[in-house]
Amino acid sequence: MNDSLNELRALAAHAQNRRTETGIPRVAMVQGAIPEHHLAAVYDPMINLILQGNKSMTVGGQTLHYNPATYFVMSVDLPAAGVVRPAVSGEPYLAVSLTLDARILADLLSDLPDSASRGDRDAGFSVAAMTPELLDAWVRLLRLMKRPDDIPALAPAYEREILYRVLQGPLGWMLRDIATPDTTLARVNRAIQRLRRDYARPLRMEALAEEAAMSLSAFHRHFKAVTNLSPLQYQKQLRLLQARTLLVAAGYGVTRAAHEVGYQSPTQFSREYARAFGRPPSRDAARIVAGLRG
């Protein structure tokens, strides 16, 4: 697999220290020291492949570590905090990702035989060992950056191959479940989408459970299993991450940002913000803005 990894590193060598588009739909890359506030975010469903260095991803207190020997799958939108590190030999962190599209997955699944039972698993994120077949599929996809005229015709086939290889592996059940409407994962995802739309509104657990077509107790149990967060914790992280964006990118004051994301009390907002990010809102925003200017 070393030859494939080396080719992927060469293909992605011009990535920047922020999301860098490749010209291939849903495929992006990143390289180097990524600002901390970019790594604390709501991550879209994706397959993430590390080419150099390593990354830690923390969701609701659970931390997963992965490197070029593994790949990471996140099947639902999750607020998470990442930490990236260069390779031991000094080369910068380098990674590529494929954002998941449930419609493409559903179309692919319609062409495949039903899989065996996956057992009693609900988690929406995990890490698995890389395989030569999956790595080769990534090489074919990223080679298209050198032949952009081929992207419309060939990228869909190579994307399907990557998805197929993941479907064959130990995390394949995640992709199947998110694209199958009646699974627990898909039903929890419907509630997650409601939370993302209405994060600033008061949380009505009964409405979320109804969205997921579950009893209240079952919804709470399955939501925690999928996201490693309670619905209230999930909403709180959405609010705080959005408030951070408003403070930094839009120049909002603390009180205005607090009210914008649904807090009635700026004091409670400041307390929870400091607990989440390690500094009070105004100091944290000032630090980030100073770093961006530097």
N, C-alpha and C positions, 0 to 999 in steps of 0.2 A: 504493500500500500504506500510505501515511501515515495515511489515515482509519481503516483497520482497526487499525493499531498504536495509534493514539490511543484508540480504543474499548477495546481490550484493556487498555491502561494504566489507564483509568478503571475498568474492571470489576475489576481486580486491585489497586486502590489501597489496600485495607484489609489487604493481606498484612503479616505480621510478619517479623522478621529470623530466622525459623526456619521449618521446613516448616509451612505453613498449609493446612489442608484446605479444599476448596471446597464440599463436599457432593456433588460429582460423583465417582463411583467412579474411583479411580486418578489423579485430577487434583489437583495441589497447586500452591501458589505461594509465593514468598518475596520479601522486599523489604528493602533497607537493608544495613547493615554486618553481615555474618554472622560469628559467632565462628570463628576459624581452626580450632579443633578440630572444629567441625561440618563444615567443608569437607574435612577429611582423613577419609575414611570409605570403606566399601565401598558403592558406588553400585549400586542396582538397575537392571536394564535399563529404558531410558526414552527418550523424545523430549523434549528440553529446548529451550525457546524463550525467548530473552532479549527483554524488552520495553523496558528502559532499561539503559544502562551496558554493561558487557562482562564476560566471564568467561574465565579461562584454566583448563584442565583438564590436569593432568599425570598420565600413566599410565606407569609404568616408564621414566621419563626422557624420554618424548615429550610435548611440550606442544602443545595445540591452543587456538586463540583463537577466540572467537565473540561475536557482537553481534546487534542486531536485524535485520541483513541476512542472518543465517544461522540454522540450527538444528543441534542436536547429537543424534546417535543413539548410544546405548550399548546393545548387544544382549546382553551377558552381564554378570554381576556382576563388578565390577572395583574393587579398591582404588585410590583416586586421591586427589589433592590439588587443591583448587580455590582460585582467587583471584578475588574479585569486585571490580569498581570501579564507581563512579557514572558517570553520563554526563558528558561534557565540560562541559555546561551546568550541572551540579550536581545534577540530579535523581538520586534514589537508584537503586541497582541494583534491577531488578524482573524476575522471570522466572516462567514457568509450566512445568509438566512433566506428562507422561503416562507413567505406569509401564506397561511392556509386559506383556501377558498372552499367552503363547504359544498358549493355547487359542483366544483370540479371533482371533489371527492365522491359525491353522490353519483356522478356520471361514471366515474371509474368503477365504483362498487357495483353498479348495475351490470358491468361486464365480467364480474368475478363471481365465482361460486361462494355460497355462504361459508363463513368461517366457523371453526369449532367454538364452543362456549369459552368465554374469556374469564369466567369465574366472577367472584364478588369484588370488583375493583371499581373505584369511582374517581381516583385522582386525575386532575386535569393537567399534570406536568410530571415529567420524569426524564431520566437519562438512560441511554442504552449504548452498548458497545458498537463501534463502527464496523461495517463489513466491506470487503473489497467491491462487491457489487454496487452498494450504495455510493461509495466513493467514486467509482467509475461513472455512475450516472451524473454526479455533480460535475465531474470534469467535462463531460459532453455538453452539459448545460452552460457552464461558464465559458467554454470555447466560443460560444456564440457572440460573446463580447467583441471578438475579433472579426466576426462575420455578421454584422447587424442586419444585412439584407436577408439572412436565413432565419432570423428570429421569429417572424410571423408563422413560418411553415414548420419549424423544428422545435421551438421552445415548448409548445404544448405537449409534444410527445416526450421530451426529456423530463418535463415536470411530472407527467404521469408516471414515468419510470421511477423517479425519486419517491413519489407517493406509494407506488407499488412495492418498492423495496422496504419502505417503512412499514407498510401494511403486513409484509411478510415477517417482520421482526417482532420482538417482545412488546413493543409499544403500538403495534398495529391496531389493537382494540380501541385505542384512543381516537384514531382517525375514523374507524368504523362507527363508533358511538356518536361522535359529534356530527356525522353526516346522516345518521339514522334517527328520524324524528321522535320515536317513542322510547329511546333509551334514557336512563337516568341522567347521563352526561348532557344529552341534548336538551332535556327538560330544565335542568339547572341552568344551562346556557341561556335559555329564554328569559329566565329571571335575571341573569347577569346583564343581558341586554336592556332590560327594563331599568335596572339599577344605574347603568351607564347613562341612559337617557334622562333619568329623573333623580340623579344623585343629590341635587340641592333641595329636594322636597322631603318632608317628614317621611320616615320609613314606615310603611304599612306591611308588616310581615304577612298578614293574611292575603294581601294582593299579590305578593311575590309567590307565596305558596300556590295560589290559584294559577298564576302564570306558568308555574312548573307542573300543574296538575297533580299536586301532592297534598297530603295532610300536613298540618303545620309542623308536627313533630318530625315527620319523615323529611320534609323540606329542609329543616334546620340541620338534620343529621347528614343528609346527602350534600347540601351546600358546603358544609365544613369539610366533608371528605374530598370534594372536588377542588376546592380553593385553598384549603388549610386556614380559612378565615370564616368567622360567623358573618351573616349578612350585614350586621351592624358594623363590624370591623371593616368589611369590604367597602361599605359606603363611606366610612370615615377616611379610609385611605384615598378613595377617589376624591373626596372633598379637599383633603390636604394637598394632594398632588396638583389639583386644579388651582387651588389658592396659590401655591408656589409659582405656577406659571403666570398667574395674574400679577403677582408681586414683581416678578423678574421681567417678564416680556411686555406687560401692559402698564407697568408703573403704578399699580393700585396701592393705596395705603392699606394698612392692616385692617382697619374697621370695614372699609369698603370690600376688601377681598373676603373677609369673614362672612359678611352678609350675602355676598354674591354666591358663595358656595353652600349657603344654607344654615350657617351658624347664627343663632340669635344673640349669643354672648361673645363679644370679641375677647373677653378674658379667658373663657373656656377655649376658644379657638387658639389663642396664643399658647395656652398651657399644652394643648394636645399637639400643636405644631412643633413646639420645642421638644416634646417627648419623642416625636417621630423623626425629626431632622437634626436634633442635637443643639439647636440654637433658636432663640426667639425669632419670629417672622422677619422683623425689620433687619436684624443683624444678619440673618441667613441670606436674605435677598441682597443686601449690600455686599456681602462677601461674593456671591455669585456674579453680580454685575461687575464688581471690580475685577474678577477673574476673566470675564469676557472681554473687558476693555484692555486687560494686560496681554 
